[in-house]
């Protein structure tokens, strides 16, 4: 009861700040937090923000519904073909280089990142940004860095992450105007145990406790600036099982392709000497529980095909299915795959992510329909009073969330 009273008091303090003050924005990501997760268990701290702020029926991720492309889409307001991150794993034929989440040299190389992330927009306006783990913030994009930034370190306690960013926001001299936070544990448990597991429910409760911790800390701070909160996720999660497999060997010779990005949105190039039309024809003839597209035929709604990094072919697994080679499936054992996965078609509402916004810039008790995450860059620029860089978002589609 005490914690709820603290949260209520800080909501009043934050929410009643004058409109003409310079406002701060804290962007928070709970990776893999599906839009409907709040209905799975009691979430009193999230609920208070929802009741007194803005929420949506779902935050529509860009395709592929993967972590790196979506976090960077939120940061830039650009679709993958325009922001450069067409997957968690990529190959650039001009750079003759590969990108993967675990490749630190690639992750910190600004050549991979197109567009202008919001922290650069903020810094260019003469303001300050501080990023605690956000995709792209570890690279000097446009030969710039945020005033404060951290290389990703999963061992840093979640509460310590909050404490660090709050210090940036409330420094007596040169506080940041924009900050980010990132937490991965909801996604990790969703992958391992599945979206309907008790372990995911516990992770939802843990996320709610962190929101309560953040609000309690804000209440304790002597800070007369106006803080806005935008809580998002990058994608949802779907249950997978050993009974739902697409075995590539049943259709093609897997030795003739080079997989670049993995299921459920499997992208591959055809090796030299193999015939692209033969590969496509074989997969198209057997098209069941997946869809196959050549690069030029990728649907426009995915905003994916017009980039040199997009491979020759895209296979999209139907809901719950996993695509891989027979050798790989056998190497993982009879119980593989299990748990959860993302990367499926972003039209599937189970890929929808969390969106909650609260603060003096946002309306109270406002529920919106499904909104695309690329529009959030324009919202952030508006709140921070900075001129947005060219982007794919449309402020008019989401302006109703602001006062």
ZICORLIN-V892736 format. One record per residue. N is the residue number from 1. RES is the residue in one letter. PSI is psi in degrees with one decimal (none if undefined). BURIAL is # if it has 9 or more other ideal C-beta (glycine too) atoms within 8 Angstrom, else .. D_CENTER is the distance of its C-alpha to the mean C-alpha in Angstrom with 2 decimals. Layout:
<<N,RES,PSI,BURIAL,D_CENTER> <N,RES,PSI,BURIAL,D_CENTER>>
//
This chain:
<<1,X,-39.7,.,32.77> <2,X,-44.1,.,32.87> <3,X,-37.2,#,29.10> <4,X,-38.8,#,28.71> <5,X,-37.5,.,31.34> <6,X,-44.9,#,29.59> <7,X,-42.9,#,26.33> <8,X,-41.6,#,28.44> <9,X,-39.4,#,30.29> <10,X,-29.9,#,27.33> <11,X,-41.1,#,25.89> <12,X,-43.7,.,29.24> <13,X,-44.0,#,29.35> <14,X,-45.0,#,25.98> <15,X,-19.0,#,26.33> <16,X,11.5,.,29.84> <17,X,144.0,#,29.36> <18,X,147.1,.,31.15> <19,X,-28.5,.,29.34> <20,X,-0.2,.,31.02> <21,X,152.3,#,29.68> <22,X,127.5,.,27.17> <23,X,146.9,#,23.90> <24,X,156.6,#,21.19> <25,X,130.5,#,17.50> <26,X,114.3,#,15.31> <27,X,122.2,#,11.52> <28,X,129.6,#,10.32> <29,X,126.9,#,7.21> <30,X,96.3,#,8.43> <31,X,132.3,#,6.44> <32,X,15.9,#,7.85> <33,X,100.5,#,9.61> <34,X,151.2,#,11.04> <35,X,-33.2,#,12.52> <36,X,5.4,.,15.99> <37,X,-28.6,#,15.78> <38,X,-17.4,#,17.61> <39,X,-4.0,.,20.55> <40,X,-21.5,.,20.99> <41,X,172.1,.,22.60> <42,X,129.7,.,23.87> <43,X,72.6,#,21.37> <44,X,-34.3,#,23.78> <45,X,-43.7,#,21.72> <46,X,-42.5,#,18.77> <47,X,-37.6,#,21.61> <48,X,-38.0,#,23.30> <49,X,-41.7,#,20.40> <50,X,-44.4,#,20.03> <51,X,-33.5,.,23.81> <52,X,12.9,#,24.11> <53,X,-141.2,#,21.10> <54,X,139.9,#,18.80> <55,X,167.7,#,16.68> <56,X,160.6,#,15.78> <57,X,-22.3,.,16.60> <58,X,144.1,#,13.05> <59,X,112.4,#,9.97> <60,X,119.6,#,10.12> <61,X,160.3,#,7.30> <62,X,163.6,#,8.86> <63,X,137.9,#,10.84> <64,X,148.0,#,10.65> <65,X,65.1,#,8.13> <66,X,165.9,#,7.08> <67,X,-55.0,#,4.91> <68,X,-49.1,#,6.54> <69,X,-37.9,#,6.98> <70,X,-39.2,#,3.92> <71,X,-37.9,#,3.67> <72,X,-29.3,#,7.24> <73,X,-41.1,#,7.67> <74,X,-40.8,#,7.02> <75,X,-29.2,#,9.32> <76,X,-19.4,#,11.81> <77,X,21.8,#,12.00> <78,X,142.4,#,12.73> <79,X,162.4,#,12.42> <80,X,-35.6,#,12.24> <81,X,-17.9,#,16.03> <82,X,-22.2,#,16.24> <83,X,-6.6,#,13.66> <84,X,-23.4,#,14.83> <85,X,88.7,#,11.86> <86,X,0.4,#,12.95> <87,X,173.1,#,11.75> <88,X,-25.0,#,11.25> <89,X,135.1,#,15.01> <90,X,162.3,#,17.06> <91,X,131.1,#,20.65> <92,X,112.6,#,22.03> <93,X,-26.9,.,25.69> <94,X,-41.4,.,26.72> <95,X,-19.0,.,25.47> <96,X,48.8,.,26.59> <97,X,155.2,.,23.74> <98,X,149.5,#,20.96> <99,X,134.4,#,17.45> <100,X,160.6,#,15.81> <101,X,-34.1,.,13.57> <102,X,-1.9,.,16.87> <103,X,98.0,#,18.81> <104,X,-36.9,.,19.09> <105,X,-41.1,.,21.26> <106,X,-45.6,#,18.80> <107,X,-33.3,#,15.77> <108,X,7.1,.,18.17> <109,X,114.7,.,19.74> <110,X,-15.4,#,19.05> <111,X,-22.1,.,20.44> <112,X,-19.3,#,17.26> <113,X,119.9,#,15.37> <114,X,167.3,.,16.60> <115,X,-175.1,#,16.52> <116,X,112.2,#,16.53> <117,X,155.7,#,13.72> <118,X,-32.6,#,14.46> <119,X,-31.4,#,16.05> <120,X,-40.6,#,18.48> <121,X,-42.3,#,19.29> <122,X,-47.9,#,20.14> <123,X,-38.4,#,22.24> <124,X,-26.3,.,24.03> <125,X,5.0,#,25.11> <126,X,13.6,.,26.86> <127,X,-175.2,#,24.48> <128,X,144.8,#,22.58> <129,X,151.8,#,19.03> <130,X,119.3,#,17.99> <131,X,117.9,#,14.75> <132,X,86.8,#,14.46> <133,X,85.9,#,12.00> <134,X,138.2,#,9.33> <135,X,126.1,#,8.78> <136,X,-22.9,#,11.93> <137,X,-10.1,#,13.76> <138,X,-5.3,.,15.99> <139,X,143.7,#,17.51> <140,X,69.1,.,20.17> <141,X,133.9,#,18.74> <142,X,29.2,.,21.72> <143,X,34.2,.,23.74> <144,X,159.4,.,22.15> <145,X,156.8,.,20.37> <146,X,160.0,#,19.43> <147,X,-43.6,#,22.45> <148,X,138.3,#,20.91> <149,X,157.4,#,18.27> <150,X,136.8,#,17.92> <151,X,144.9,.,17.46> <152,X,131.4,.,15.25> <153,X,99.4,.,17.63> <154,X,-13.4,.,16.65> <155,X,-12.4,.,20.19> <156,X,125.5,.,19.91> <157,X,146.0,.,20.37> <158,X,-41.1,#,17.83> <159,X,-35.3,.,20.62> <160,X,-33.9,.,21.49> <161,X,-46.0,#,18.08> <162,X,-46.4,#,18.69> <163,X,-41.8,#,22.25> <164,X,-47.0,#,21.48> <165,X,-36.5,#,19.27> <166,X,-33.9,#,21.85> <167,X,-40.5,.,24.53> <168,X,-41.5,#,22.92> <169,X,-25.8,#,22.73> <170,X,15.5,#,26.30> <171,X,139.3,#,28.21> <172,X,-39.1,.,31.65> <173,X,129.4,.,31.56> <174,X,55.8,.,28.68> <175,X,155.1,#,25.88> <176,X,150.9,#,22.44> <177,X,-26.0,#,21.45> <178,X,133.1,#,17.69> <179,X,159.0,#,15.83> <180,X,152.0,#,12.47> <181,X,148.6,#,11.98> <182,X,134.5,#,9.75> <183,X,135.6,#,10.91> <184,X,-7.6,#,10.59> <185,X,-30.9,#,13.62> <186,X,-44.0,#,12.54> <187,X,-44.8,#,10.68> <188,X,-44.1,#,13.77> <189,X,-31.3,#,16.21> <190,X,-42.1,#,14.72> <191,X,-46.3,#,15.17> <192,X,-40.3,.,18.58> <193,X,-16.1,#,20.08> <194,X,153.8,#,18.42> <195,X,-18.7,#,16.88> <196,X,14.0,.,20.43> <197,X,159.8,#,21.64> <198,X,-32.2,.,23.23> <199,X,-37.3,#,21.06> <200,X,-39.5,#,17.89> <201,X,-41.7,#,20.02> <202,X,-35.8,#,20.93> <203,X,-33.5,#,17.37> <204,X,-44.0,#,16.85> <205,X,-39.9,#,20.07> <206,X,-41.8,#,19.03> <207,X,-41.4,#,15.98> <208,X,-39.2,#,18.52> <209,X,-36.6,#,20.93> <210,X,-37.9,#,18.63> <211,X,-42.4,#,18.27> <212,X,-40.1,#,22.05> <213,X,-44.7,#,22.49> <214,X,-47.1,#,20.63> <215,X,-36.7,#,22.75> <216,X,-42.1,#,25.86> <217,X,-40.3,#,25.36> <218,X,-37.7,#,24.90> <219,X,-29.8,#,28.10> <220,X,-15.9,.,29.95> <221,X,143.8,.,29.16> <222,X,83.6,.,31.66> <223,X,117.4,.,29.39> <224,X,9.6,.,30.64> <225,X,163.7,#,27.64> <226,X,115.4,#,25.42> <227,X,128.6,#,22.02> <228,X,144.4,#,19.25> <229,X,133.9,#,16.27> <230,X,110.2,#,12.96> <231,X,122.4,#,11.05> <232,X,172.3,#,7.68> <233,X,169.7,#,5.28> <234,X,-23.7,#,2.43> <235,X,172.1,#,5.93> <236,X,-147.5,#,9.49> <237,X,144.5,#,12.21> <238,X,139.6,#,15.65> <239,X,136.8,#,18.85> <240,X,160.1,#,20.46> <241,X,161.4,.,24.08> <242,X,-18.2,#,26.89> <243,X,-7.4,.,28.54> <244,X,84.3,#,25.91> <245,X,143.6,#,26.13> <246,X,109.2,#,26.46> <247,X,112.3,#,28.71> <248,X,-35.3,#,28.74> <249,X,-20.5,#,32.30> <250,X,-10.6,.,33.59> <251,X,-36.1,.,33.01> <252,X,167.9,#,33.03> <253,X,107.8,.,34.15> <254,X,-16.0,#,30.97> <255,X,-8.5,.,32.81> <256,X,0.8,#,32.63> <257,X,157.4,#,28.87> <258,X,108.8,.,26.37> <259,X,129.0,.,22.98> <260,X,-45.6,#,20.21> <261,X,147.4,#,17.05> <262,X,166.8,.,17.36> <263,X,149.0,#,17.46> <264,X,-15.6,#,16.48> <265,X,84.4,#,15.86> <266,X,123.2,#,18.69> <267,X,137.5,#,19.65> <268,X,153.8,#,23.01> <269,X,157.1,#,25.82> <270,X,131.4,#,29.47> <271,X,156.7,#,31.66> <272,X,134.1,.,34.70> <273,X,-23.5,.,37.65> <274,X,156.1,#,35.77> <275,X,118.1,.,35.94> <276,X,-43.3,#,32.71> <277,X,-33.2,.,34.46> <278,X,-43.1,.,35.76> <279,X,-47.7,#,32.36> <280,X,-45.3,#,30.95> <281,X,-40.8,.,34.07> <282,X,-43.2,#,34.03> <283,X,-35.4,#,30.44> <284,X,-37.6,.,31.06> <285,X,-33.3,.,34.27> <286,X,16.3,.,32.66> <287,X,100.0,.,29.57> <288,X,129.2,.,28.99> <289,X,13.7,.,25.84> <290,X,166.4,#,23.91> <291,X,142.1,.,23.91> <292,X,134.2,#,24.83> <293,X,136.4,#,24.44> <294,X,158.6,#,25.96> <295,X,-46.4,#,23.92> <296,X,-16.7,.,26.00> <297,X,5.5,.,25.65> <298,X,130.4,#,21.88> <299,X,140.4,.,21.41> <300,X,-32.1,.,20.83> <301,X,-16.4,.,18.20> <302,X,-16.8,#,15.77> <303,X,51.0,#,16.36> <304,X,-29.6,#,16.45> <305,X,-21.2,#,20.12> <306,X,56.3,.,21.21> <307,X,138.4,#,20.15> <308,X,-22.0,.,22.44> <309,X,-14.7,#,19.88> <310,X,123.3,#,19.50> <311,X,-179.3,#,21.97> <312,X,-39.7,.,25.05> <313,X,151.0,#,23.77> <314,X,126.2,#,20.84> <315,X,128.4,#,21.34> <316,X,119.6,#,19.16> <317,X,142.2,#,20.12> <318,X,164.7,.,21.12> <319,X,125.4,.,19.64> <320,X,-6.6,#,20.25> <321,X,154.0,#,21.72> <322,X,132.9,#,21.22> <323,X,128.7,#,22.60> <324,X,-179.4,#,24.38> <325,X,157.8,#,27.87> <326,X,-39.8,#,30.69> <327,X,-42.9,.,31.13> <328,X,-46.1,.,27.61> <329,X,-45.0,#,27.82> <330,X,-33.4,.,31.23> <331,X,-22.9,.,30.13> <332,X,-8.5,.,27.66> <333,X,169.1,.,30.31> <334,X,-24.5,.,31.11> <335,X,1.4,.,28.45> <336,X,140.3,.,25.58> <337,X,157.9,#,23.07> <338,X,171.4,.,22.33> <339,X,-134.3,#,19.65> <340,X,163.7,#,16.37> <341,X,160.9,#,14.12> <342,X,168.8,#,11.26> <343,X,-4.3,#,11.40> <344,X,174.0,#,13.90> <345,X,130.6,.,14.78> <346,X,-2.8,#,12.41> <347,X,-17.8,.,15.71> <348,X,121.4,#,15.86> <349,X,-17.0,.,15.17> <350,X,-10.0,#,14.36> <351,X,-8.7,#,10.98> <352,X,145.4,#,10.52> <353,X,171.8,#,8.26> <354,X,142.3,#,9.91> <355,X,121.2,#,11.12> <356,X,136.3,#,14.07> <357,X,138.0,#,15.79> <358,X,143.9,#,19.07> <359,X,-178.4,#,21.61> <360,X,-21.2,#,24.50> <361,X,-18.8,#,22.66> <362,X,150.7,#,21.44> <363,X,162.2,#,23.72> <364,X,143.8,.,24.86> <365,X,47.9,.,24.58> <366,X,120.0,#,22.60> <367,X,122.9,.,20.86> <368,X,165.4,#,19.30> <369,X,-164.7,.,18.73> <370,X,135.0,#,15.59> <371,X,148.4,#,13.88> <372,X,141.0,#,11.65> <373,X,-20.2,#,8.64> <374,X,-17.5,#,10.56> <375,X,-13.4,#,13.28> <376,X,-26.5,#,11.84> <377,X,-44.4,#,12.94> <378,X,-38.2,#,16.42> <379,X,-45.3,#,16.39> <380,X,-42.1,#,15.60> <381,X,-39.2,#,18.31> <382,X,-47.5,#,20.68> <383,X,-40.9,#,20.45> <384,X,-2.4,#,20.97> <385,X,48.9,.,23.73> <386,X,152.5,#,22.70> <387,X,121.1,.,23.19> <388,X,146.2,#,20.04> <389,X,163.3,#,19.93> <390,X,135.2,.,20.17> <391,X,173.0,#,17.05> <392,X,-1.9,.,16.41> <393,X,167.5,#,15.74> <394,X,104.9,.,18.66> <395,X,-33.5,#,19.36> <396,X,-25.6,.,22.07> <397,X,-16.2,.,19.89> <398,X,4.3,#,18.28> <399,X,-19.5,#,21.05> <400,X,-15.6,.,22.53> <401,X,-19.1,#,20.18> <402,X,150.8,#,22.00> <403,X,none,.,25.57>>
//
